[in-house]
């Protein structure tokens, strides 16, 4: 049996990411975001949705770039903390023991502890209501090499213990149950 609920955002799980921004070390900040995702493969585009009252909002709007840093189980405390503390009052890199790293294309810092850092340049800002969506071109991706499969060259991201967000809670991934296309694969004789 199902019952009706008021309309709401119930699409879960989502990645719990740390978005880093700023063009100088004095301005660097980190924002926890779960409202993020892929928009297009070619050209590669993604988005983050941010409340205008957040400290990072003005930094991103001014610089028109940011980095989406994927998080891991080991980064769970920092991910939560950076979401409930403001960069107006805290140096999040310093207080969480995170290392700002140099990006290849954008001026915003990446987070060295992240296994995958997605450098983004804002293409458009769409006001939606409680949040504004920063639609961005992916201009570079930096991946931790110790998670590359030496035989295939594929990034084994599941091995990093990615952190996901589900309706107010943080979780790690469970057991792999299949791969893309497995439901229609022909059985080998």
Residue, then its C-alpha position, 0 to 999 in steps of 0.5 A: x500500500x502507498x500513501x500520498x506525500x507532499x511533493x519533495x526531493x526524495x531521489x536518493x542516494x546521492x553523492x555527498x561531495x565537497x565543493x571547493x572554491x576561491x581564487x586565492x588561499x585567503x578566499x578558499x572555502x569548502x561547501x558540502x553538496x548533495x544536490x549535484x549530478x551529471x547533465x551531459x556526456x558530450x560536452x561533459x557538464x554537471x551541476x551543483x545547486x547552492x542556496x544563495x545565503x551560503x558563504x560559497x555562493x558569492x565566491x563561486x558566482x564571482x569566480x565562475x568556477x569550482x571543483x567537485x571533490x568526491x568523498x570517501x568513508x574516511x572523509x565522512x566527518x569532514x564532509x558533514x562538518x563542512x556542511x554545517x559550519x560556515x566559511x565566514x567563521x572557519x578555515x575549513x581546510x585547516x580545521x578539517x586537516x584537508x590539503x588544498x591542491x593545485x588544479x590544472x585548469x581552474x584557479x579554485x583548489x582541489x582537495x588532495x584527500x579526494x580520490x577524484x576531483x572534477x574541475x568545473x567552469x560555470x556556464x549558466x546560473x539558474x535561479x530555482x527557488x531555495x537554490x540556484x543551479x550552477x550549470x558547469x562545463x567539466x574542464x578537467x578531471x584529476x584522479x588518484x592514480x592508486x585507484x587505476x586498474x593497471x590492466x584496463x586503465x579504468x578508475x576503480x572508484x568503488x574501491x575508494x569507499x565512496x560516501x553517499x547521502x540518503x535522506x539525512x544520513x551518510x552511507x558507504x556503498x554495499x556489494x556490487x550486484x551487476x554492471x552496466x548491460x549485465x541484464x542483457x548479456x549473452x551467456x558464454x557457452 
